[in-house]
Amino acid sequence: MKGTSHDDEGEDLEMLAAEYVLGVLEPSQRQRATRLLATNPGFSAQVETWKGHLAVLDVEFIAQQPPAKLKAIIEDRLFAATGPVRKRSAVSAFWRPLALTMTALFLLLGGLYAYDLSRLVPAAGDRLVAKLSADDSAFSLVVVVDPGLRELLVTPVVARIAEDRDLELWFIGEGNAPVSMGLVASESPSRLPISPQTAGRILDGDMFALSVEPSGGSPTGQPTGPVVAAGRATKL
């Protein structure tokens, strides 16, 4: 069934994005995720969304170094032999990494018991994504609008800039002048905070644009350099 296959692929990429952010992928899968980040804007958006979902943990929880023997203890509890050692079957080889992944997820989510999960993961319908590009430009970015986290997640797919210039992101609501959303990095993801009022004004179909500005951003509050990429927001 064609539709089911497409849905399965989407779920697979969603899980891959989540596991990539959690850092629990096997080397081969991590390489696949790295390739997709460079070639698949939709996957890049999913990764940035998951980073946003879990960013609250960086603020609310203090990092702890786990004991060196913790992994061995977990593996022993999950896979301890109850009889003579036998050659691992194909089935056990499949379930072992899955069990480890689920264990990591449970350990992570166990720290969220004090949270209202609706605050951590906003409804999918609230999020918007915009793919910014231009036919005559090498610049390309993905912008995820996440009102629940009150920020824009910006992932450059292809974007390089001279050292004495900066990239500035603009929101252009219908019939309104461009509003600066801030400066974005040219070779790494950026998180740009937005106010609840701004988040509420960004609608499906609204435009985002990227301009090249002097170092530090536009001196006038409006684009002064060339607009090198643009795209409309659509619902995720």
C-alpha positions as CSV (number, residue, x, y, z in Angstrom):
1,M,0.0,0.0,0.0
2,K,1.6,3.2,-1.2
3,G,0.3,5.5,1.5
4,T,1.3,3.1,4.3
5,S,4.8,2.9,3.0
6,H,5.1,6.7,2.9
7,D,3.7,6.9,6.5
8,D,6.2,4.3,7.7
9,E,9.1,6.2,6.1
10,G,7.9,9.4,7.9
11,E,7.7,7.6,11.2
12,D,11.2,6.1,10.6
13,L,12.7,9.5,10.0
14,E,10.9,11.0,13.0
15,M,12.4,8.2,15.2
16,L,15.8,8.6,13.6
17,A,15.7,12.3,14.4
18,A,14.8,11.7,18.0
19,E,17.5,9.1,18.5
20,Y,20.0,11.3,16.8
21,V,19.3,14.1,19.3
22,L,19.4,11.7,22.2
23,G,22.8,10.3,21.0
24,V,21.8,6.7,21.0
25,L,22.3,5.8,17.3
26,E,24.7,3.1,16.2
27,P,27.6,4.4,14.1
28,S,26.0,3.4,10.7
29,Q,22.7,5.0,11.6
30,R,24.4,8.2,12.8
31,Q,26.2,8.4,9.5
32,R,22.8,8.1,7.7
33,A,21.4,10.9,9.9
34,T,24.4,13.1,9.1
35,R,23.9,12.5,5.4
36,L,20.2,13.3,5.7
37,L,21.0,16.6,7.6
38,A,22.9,17.7,4.6
39,T,20.4,16.7,2.0
40,N,16.9,16.5,3.5
41,P,15.4,19.8,4.8
42,G,12.4,18.0,6.4
43,F,14.7,15.8,8.4
44,S,16.8,18.8,9.5
45,A,13.6,20.4,10.7
46,Q,12.6,17.3,12.7
47,V,16.1,17.2,14.3
48,E,15.8,20.9,15.3
49,T,12.3,20.3,16.6
50,W,13.5,17.5,18.8
51,K,16.4,19.6,20.1
52,G,13.9,22.2,21.0
53,H,11.7,19.7,22.8
54,L,14.6,18.5,24.9
55,A,16.3,21.8,25.4
56,V,14.4,22.4,28.7
57,L,16.5,19.6,30.2
58,D,19.7,21.6,29.7
59,V,18.3,24.4,31.9
60,E,16.3,22.5,34.5
61,F,18.6,19.5,35.2
62,I,22.2,19.5,36.3
63,A,24.5,17.3,34.2
64,Q,25.7,14.2,36.1
65,Q,28.5,11.9,35.1
66,P,27.1,8.3,35.2
67,P,29.3,5.7,36.9
68,A,31.5,3.8,34.5
69,K,29.9,0.5,35.4
70,L,26.3,1.7,34.7
71,K,26.2,0.5,31.2
72,A,27.4,-3.0,32.3
73,I,24.7,-3.1,35.0
74,I,22.0,-2.2,32.5
75,E,23.2,-4.7,30.0
76,D,23.4,-7.4,32.7
77,R,19.8,-6.8,33.8
78,L,18.5,-6.8,30.2
79,F,20.5,-9.5,28.7
80,A,21.8,-11.7,31.5
81,A,22.0,-15.4,30.5
82,T,19.8,-17.7,32.4
83,G,21.4,-20.9,31.0
84,P,24.3,-22.0,29.0
85,V,25.7,-19.3,26.7
86,R,24.2,-19.6,23.2
87,K,25.0,-18.0,19.9
88,R,23.0,-14.8,19.6
89,S,20.1,-15.3,17.2
90,A,19.0,-12.8,14.6
91,V,16.0,-11.9,16.7
92,S,18.1,-11.1,19.8
93,A,20.5,-9.0,17.6
94,F,17.4,-7.0,16.5
95,W,16.0,-6.5,20.0
96,R,19.2,-5.6,21.8
97,P,19.8,-2.2,20.3
98,L,16.0,-1.5,20.5
99,A,16.0,-2.3,24.2
100,L,19.0,-0.1,24.8
101,T,17.3,2.8,23.0
102,M,14.1,2.4,25.0
103,T,16.1,2.2,28.2
104,A,17.8,5.5,27.3
105,L,14.4,7.0,26.5
106,F,12.9,5.9,29.8
107,L,15.8,7.2,31.8
108,L,15.6,10.5,30.1
109,L,11.8,10.9,30.4
110,G,11.9,9.7,34.0
111,G,13.2,13.1,34.9
112,L,10.2,14.8,33.4
113,Y,7.6,13.6,36.0
114,A,7.3,17.1,37.5
115,Y,6.4,18.7,34.1
116,D,3.2,19.1,32.3
117,L,4.2,17.3,29.1
118,S,1.9,19.5,27.0
119,R,4.3,22.3,27.9
120,L,7.3,20.3,26.7
121,V,5.9,19.0,23.4
122,P,3.4,21.5,21.8
123,A,0.7,20.2,19.5
124,A,2.1,19.4,16.0
125,G,-0.4,21.8,14.5
126,D,1.1,24.7,16.3
127,R,4.5,24.3,14.6
128,L,5.4,25.8,11.2
129,V,8.3,25.2,8.9
130,A,9.8,27.4,6.2
131,K,12.3,26.3,3.6
132,L,14.3,29.4,2.5
133,S,16.1,29.2,-0.9
134,A,16.5,31.0,-4.2
135,D,17.1,29.8,-7.8
136,D,20.2,32.0,-8.2
137,S,21.6,31.6,-4.7
138,A,23.7,29.0,-2.9
139,F,22.0,29.9,0.4
140,S,19.4,27.5,1.9
141,L,17.9,27.3,5.4
142,V,15.2,25.6,7.3
143,V,13.2,27.6,9.8
144,V,11.0,25.9,12.4
145,V,8.6,28.1,14.3
146,D,7.8,26.5,17.6
147,P,5.3,28.8,19.6
148,G,5.4,26.4,22.6
149,L,9.1,27.0,23.1
150,R,8.8,30.6,21.9
151,E,11.7,30.3,19.6
152,L,12.8,29.9,16.0
153,L,15.0,27.0,15.2
154,V,17.2,27.8,12.2
155,T,19.3,25.2,10.4
156,P,21.5,26.2,7.5
157,V,21.6,23.6,4.8
158,V,24.0,25.5,2.5
159,A,25.1,28.9,3.7
160,R,28.5,30.5,3.7
161,I,29.3,34.2,4.3
162,A,32.2,36.6,4.3
163,E,33.8,37.2,7.6
164,D,32.8,40.9,7.6
165,R,29.2,40.2,6.9
166,D,26.3,38.6,8.9
167,L,23.1,36.8,7.9
168,E,19.9,38.3,9.2
169,L,16.5,36.6,9.3
170,W,13.3,38.6,8.6
171,F,9.6,37.8,9.1
172,I,7.3,39.4,6.6
173,G,3.6,39.2,7.6
174,E,1.0,39.9,4.9
175,G,0.9,43.6,4.2
176,N,3.5,44.4,6.8
177,A,7.1,45.6,6.6
178,P,9.9,43.1,7.4
179,V,10.7,42.5,11.1
180,S,14.1,41.3,12.1
181,M,14.2,38.0,13.9
182,G,17.9,38.2,14.6
183,L,21.2,37.1,13.2
184,V,21.7,33.5,12.3
185,A,24.9,31.4,12.1
186,S,26.1,30.5,8.6
187,E,27.3,26.9,9.4
188,S,25.5,25.8,12.5
189,P,22.0,25.7,13.9
190,S,20.7,28.9,15.6
191,R,17.9,29.4,18.2
192,L,16.2,32.8,18.1
193,P,13.9,33.6,20.9
194,I,10.5,35.2,20.0
195,S,7.9,36.8,22.2
196,P,4.4,35.3,22.5
197,Q,3.0,38.2,20.6
198,T,5.4,37.6,17.6
199,A,4.7,33.9,17.7
200,G,1.0,34.5,17.5
201,R,1.5,36.7,14.4
202,I,3.3,34.1,12.4
203,L,0.7,32.3,10.2
204,D,0.6,29.6,7.6
205,G,1.7,31.2,4.3
206,D,3.7,34.1,5.8
207,M,7.1,34.9,4.4
208,F,10.6,34.6,5.9
209,A,13.6,36.1,4.1
210,L,17.4,36.0,4.6
211,S,19.6,39.0,3.8
212,V,23.3,39.7,3.9
213,E,24.1,42.6,6.2
214,P,27.1,44.4,7.6
215,S,28.7,42.8,10.7
216,G,26.3,43.2,13.6
217,G,23.2,43.3,11.4
218,S,21.2,45.9,9.6
219,P,21.9,49.5,10.8
220,T,18.4,50.7,9.8
221,G,16.0,48.0,11.1
222,Q,15.2,47.0,7.5
223,P,17.1,44.8,5.0
224,T,20.0,46.8,3.5
225,G,21.9,44.1,1.7
226,P,20.9,41.5,-0.9
227,V,18.1,39.1,0.0
228,V,19.6,35.7,-0.8
229,A,16.8,33.3,0.2
230,A,13.1,33.4,1.0
231,G,10.3,31.0,1.7
232,R,6.8,30.7,3.1
233,A,5.8,29.0,6.4
234,T,3.7,25.9,6.2
235,K,2.2,23.8,8.9
236,L,4.2,20.7,10.0
